[in-house]
Amino acid sequence: MSLPSRLDRLLSRAEELRHMLSTAPGADIGALSKELAELEPLVEKVAEYRAAERARDEAQAMLADPEMRELAEAEWLTQKERVPALEHEIRIMLLPRDAADERSAILEIRPAAGGDEAGLFAAELFRAYQRYAEGCGWRFEVLDYDENELGGIKGATAEIAGRGVFARLKYESGVHRVQRVPTTETQGRIHTSTVTVAVLPEAEEVDVQIEDKDLRIDTYRASGAGGQHVNKTDSAVRITHMPSGIVVAMQEEKSQHKNRAKAMKVLRARLYEQQRNAADQARAADRRSQVGTGDRSERIRTYNFPQGRVTDHRIGLTLHKIDRVMLGEFDDVFDALIAEDQAARLAAEAA
């Protein structure tokens, strides 16, 4: 279907929704209002696009008038550039959306290869994401933080709550590599370590059905580098979902009940992502071809401290501002990843 036809259908649907909301007393107001709210930004962009088309055509017609030519030419050049730019924006807005894009997310970070240095970098990366989330006005709640004796972590989990969190962070899943001279290195040699990151869309109870009979719940005494409640009570919780084999452990809270609630939240998110991947292989294939699978076994980015650079290997992006990135300034990276993904999907539609 041509773009003009698609836009006509979209505008007709928006008008139909407005009519139904004002005249149909038995209509599902909530569902209709939600659909209209999702269409409104696109409707506004289409109106802007068509107004630009009219202004361009009117200016072009006036070029034949010697008295109006100079004024008309400036307007025609402006609208001639504006129309394709607006069309590009509309095509991006028409791309199929990931149903989870508007959701909050669960962030999990674990050190991989590199021993103590990997644990230290995992802690730094976790804090960088926290700073980014706070800068966006999102709520960043630590669900679990297992610290080691050197100030690094054995693992950390957080809930990042806000609108559109998953859309912004979903490409972060994978292996992050760091190259630098550890503080414990006496001969100045550069070490390479890796950290795994997983970003999962947060799931509601209605998204995933979890039966009590499928869970094995173990309690044990918390352990770690410190903390007032460490090894005093059986507050830590480990939940095993037997059908999938997924295991989630939580010990951050002093309350066994709170640890169990947090573990269930993470378990639900992991199961939801598992279901999404199984149900939508096409989406997974698109991500593989463009910015990776999001699989934790795939190296996606390198943080090279001696050279002060951050390189995302999926799109060949290199930024020479590692200090700013580690302070949570990820927007240049995220914007480039999103733009590359959109470009690939537009190309696929045009093929």
C-alpha positions in Angstrom: 0.0 0.0 0.0 1.3 3.5 -0.9 2.1 6.0 1.8 -0.7 8.4 0.8 -3.2 5.5 1.1 -1.8 4.4 4.4 -2.1 8.0 5.7 -5.7 8.3 4.5 -6.7 5.1 6.3 -5.0 6.3 9.4 -6.8 9.6 9.4 -10.1 7.9 8.7 -9.5 5.6 11.7 -8.8 8.5 14.0 -12.0 10.3 12.9 -13.9 7.0 13.4 -12.5 6.7 16.9 -13.5 10.3 17.8 -17.0 9.7 16.5 -17.4 6.5 18.5 -16.1 8.1 21.7 -18.7 10.9 21.3 -21.7 8.9 20.2 -21.4 5.3 21.3 -22.6 5.0 25.0 -21.8 1.3 25.2 -18.3 1.5 23.7 -15.2 0.5 25.5 -14.1 4.0 26.3 -10.8 2.9 27.7 -9.7 0.9 24.7 -10.9 3.5 22.2 -9.2 6.3 24.1 -5.9 4.4 24.3 -6.0 3.7 20.5 -6.8 7.3 19.7 -4.1 8.6 22.0 -1.5 6.3 20.2 -2.7 7.7 16.8 -2.8 11.4 17.7 1.0 12.1 17.4 1.0 10.5 14.0 -2.2 12.4 13.0 -0.5 15.7 14.0 2.6 14.8 12.0 0.5 13.9 8.9 -1.3 17.3 9.2 2.1 19.0 9.3 3.4 17.0 6.4 0.4 17.8 4.2 0.4 21.5 5.1 4.1 21.5 4.0 3.1 19.8 0.7 0.5 22.5 0.0 2.8 25.3 0.9 5.5 23.8 -1.4 3.0 23.5 -4.3 1.6 26.9 -3.8 5.1 28.5 -3.8 6.0 26.5 -6.9 3.0 27.9 -8.7 3.9 31.4 -7.7 7.4 31.1 -9.2 5.9 32.1 -12.6 4.9 35.5 -11.3 7.9 37.9 -11.7 6.7 40.1 -8.8 6.3 37.2 -6.4 9.2 35.1 -7.6 11.8 36.1 -5.0 9.5 35.5 -2.1 8.1 32.3 -3.6 11.5 30.9 -4.3 12.6 31.2 -0.6 9.4 29.5 0.5 9.6 26.8 -2.1 13.2 25.9 -1.1 12.2 25.7 2.5 9.3 23.4 2.0 11.1 21.4 -0.6 13.6 20.3 2.1 10.9 20.1 4.8 8.5 17.7 3.0 11.0 14.7 2.7 12.1 15.3 6.2 8.6 15.1 7.5 7.9 12.0 5.3 10.9 10.3 6.8 9.6 11.0 10.3 6.2 9.6 9.4 7.7 6.4 8.0 9.6 5.9 11.2 6.4 6.4 13.2 4.6 3.9 11.0 7.2 1.1 11.7 5.8 -1.7 13.8 6.5 -1.1 17.5 7.8 -3.5 20.1 4.8 -4.0 22.4 7.2 -3.8 25.4 8.8 -0.5 24.4 6.8 1.7 26.7 7.5 -0.5 29.7 9.8 -0.2 32.7 12.8 -2.6 32.7 14.8 -4.9 34.9 18.6 -4.4 34.7 20.9 -7.2 35.6 24.7 -6.9 35.6 27.3 -9.7 36.4 31.1 -9.8 36.1 32.3 -12.4 33.7 36.0 -12.9 32.7 38.6 -10.9 34.6 38.2 -11.7 38.3 38.3 -8.7 40.7 38.7 -6.2 37.9 35.5 -7.4 36.2 33.7 -7.0 39.5 34.9 -3.5 39.9 33.9 -2.5 36.4 30.5 -4.1 36.8 29.9 -1.9 39.9 31.0 1.2 37.9 28.8 0.3 34.9 25.8 -0.2 37.3 26.4 3.2 38.7 26.6 4.7 35.2 23.2 3.3 34.3 21.8 4.6 37.6 23.1 8.1 36.8 21.5 7.9 33.3 18.2 6.8 34.7 18.1 9.6 37.3 19.0 12.1 34.6 15.9 10.9 32.6 13.7 11.3 35.6 13.2 7.5 36.0 13.0 5.7 39.3 16.0 3.4 39.9 15.4 0.9 42.6 18.2 -1.5 43.6 16.6 -5.0 43.9 19.8 -6.9 44.7 23.5 -5.8 45.2 26.0 -8.4 46.1 29.2 -6.6 46.9 32.6 -8.1 47.3 35.5 -7.1 49.6 37.2 -4.8 47.1 34.1 -2.7 46.4 33.2 -4.5 43.2 30.1 -6.7 42.8 29.4 -10.3 42.3 26.1 -9.2 40.7 23.5 -6.5 40.9 19.8 -6.1 39.8 17.7 -3.0 39.6 14.2 -2.0 38.5 14.2 1.1 36.3 10.6 2.5 36.3 9.4 5.1 33.8 7.7 5.5 30.4 9.7 4.1 27.5 12.6 2.7 29.6 12.8 -0.5 27.7 12.8 1.2 24.3 15.8 3.2 25.4 17.8 0.5 27.1 17.0 -2.7 25.3 20.1 -2.7 23.1 22.4 -2.8 26.2 22.0 -6.5 26.7 25.2 -8.4 25.9 28.9 -8.5 26.9 30.6 -5.2 27.7 34.4 -5.4 27.6 36.8 -3.1 29.5 40.5 -2.5 28.8 42.5 -0.7 31.4 45.3 -0.9 34.0 43.8 -2.3 37.2 44.7 -0.5 40.5 46.2 -3.7 41.7 48.5 -4.0 38.6 52.1 -3.1 39.7 53.7 -3.2 36.2 51.3 -1.0 34.3 49.9 -3.8 32.1 46.5 -3.3 30.5 44.0 -6.0 31.4 40.9 -7.0 29.5 37.8 -8.0 31.5 34.1 -8.5 30.6 30.8 -7.9 32.2 27.4 -9.2 31.1 24.3 -7.0 31.0 20.7 -8.0 30.6 17.8 -5.6 30.1 14.4 -7.2 30.4 11.0 -5.6 30.0 9.1 -5.6 33.2 6.2 -8.0 33.2 2.8 -7.7 34.9 1.1 -10.7 36.5 -1.3 -10.9 33.6 1.6 -11.3 31.2 3.0 -14.5 32.7 1.1 -17.2 34.6 3.3 -18.7 37.3 1.9 -21.7 39.2 3.0 -22.2 42.8 3.5 -25.9 42.1 6.2 -25.0 39.6 8.3 -23.1 42.1 10.9 -24.3 44.6 11.6 -21.7 47.2 14.7 -22.0 49.4 15.7 -19.6 52.2 19.2 -19.1 53.6 21.3 -16.7 55.4 22.5 -13.7 53.4 26.2 -13.4 52.7 28.4 -10.6 51.3 31.0 -8.0 52.1 29.0 -6.5 55.0 25.6 -5.4 56.1 23.9 -5.4 59.4 21.8 -8.5 58.7 24.4 -10.6 57.0 24.4 -14.2 58.4 22.0 -13.4 61.1 18.6 -14.5 59.7 17.4 -16.7 56.9 16.2 -13.7 55.0 17.8 -14.5 51.6 15.5 -16.2 49.1 16.2 -18.4 46.1 13.4 -19.2 43.7 13.7 -21.9 41.1 11.1 -22.1 38.3 11.3 -25.8 37.6 9.7 -25.9 34.1 12.2 -23.4 32.7 15.1 -24.0 35.1 15.4 -20.2 35.8 16.8 -19.4 39.2 16.6 -16.0 40.9 18.2 -15.2 44.3 17.6 -12.1 46.4 19.2 -11.1 49.7 19.2 -7.2 49.6 16.3 -6.8 52.1 16.3 -7.9 55.7 12.7 -9.2 55.2 12.3 -12.6 53.6 8.9 -11.4 52.3 10.4 -8.4 50.5 13.2 -10.5 49.0 10.7 -13.0 47.7 8.6 -10.2 46.1 11.6 -8.9 44.4 12.7 -12.3 43.2 9.3 -12.9 41.7 9.4 -9.6 39.9 12.7 -10.6 38.2 11.5 -14.2 37.5 8.4 -12.8 35.9 10.5 -10.5 33.7 12.8 -13.4 32.6 9.9 -15.6 31.7 8.1 -12.8 29.9 11.2 -12.1 27.7 11.5 -15.9 27.1 7.9 -16.0 25.9 8.4 -12.9 23.7 11.4 -14.4 22.0 9.7 -17.7 21.4 6.6 -16.0 20.0 8.3 -13.5 17.8 11.3 -15.0 16.0 11.0 -12.3 13.3 11.7 -9.6 15.8 14.7 -11.5 17.2 16.0 -12.0 13.6 15.7 -8.3 12.9 17.7 -7.4 16.1 20.3 -10.0 15.2 20.9 -8.5 11.8 21.1 -4.9 13.1 22.2 -4.5 16.7 22.6 -8.0 17.9 20.4 -10.5 19.7 20.7 -9.0 23.1 22.2 -12.3 24.1 24.6 -12.1 27.0 27.2 -14.2 25.1 27.7 -11.5 22.5 30.3 -8.8 22.9 28.7 -5.5 22.0 30.9 -2.7 23.4 34.4 -2.0 24.5 35.5 0.6 27.1 39.1 1.4 26.4 40.4 3.6 29.3 44.0 4.2 28.1 42.7 5.6 24.8 39.7 7.3 26.4 37.2 5.7 23.9 34.0 3.7 23.9 33.3 1.6 20.8 30.0 -0.1 20.0 30.9 -3.0 17.7 27.5 -3.5 16.3 27.3 -0.2 14.4 31.0 0.8 14.3 30.4 3.8 16.6 33.4 5.2 18.5 33.2 8.0 21.0 36.3 9.6 22.6 34.7 10.6 25.8 34.8 7.6 28.1 34.8 9.7 31.3 31.4 11.3 30.3 29.9 7.9 29.3 30.9 6.5 32.7 29.1 9.4 34.3 25.9 8.2 32.6 26.0 10.2 29.4 24.8 7.4 27.1 22.5 9.4 24.8 24.9 9.5 21.8 25.2 5.8 21.9 21.5 5.1 22.4 20.5 7.6 19.7 22.8 6.0 17.2 21.6 2.4 18.0 18.0 3.4 17.6 18.6 5.3 14.4 20.5 2.4 12.9 17.7 0.0 13.8 15.1 2.3 12.3 17.1 2.6 9.1 17.5 -1.1 8.7 13.8 -1.7 9.2 12.9 1.1 6.7 15.2 -0.5 4.2 13.6 -3.9 4.8 10.1 -2.5 4.2 11.3 -0.8 1.0 12.9 -4.0 -0.3 
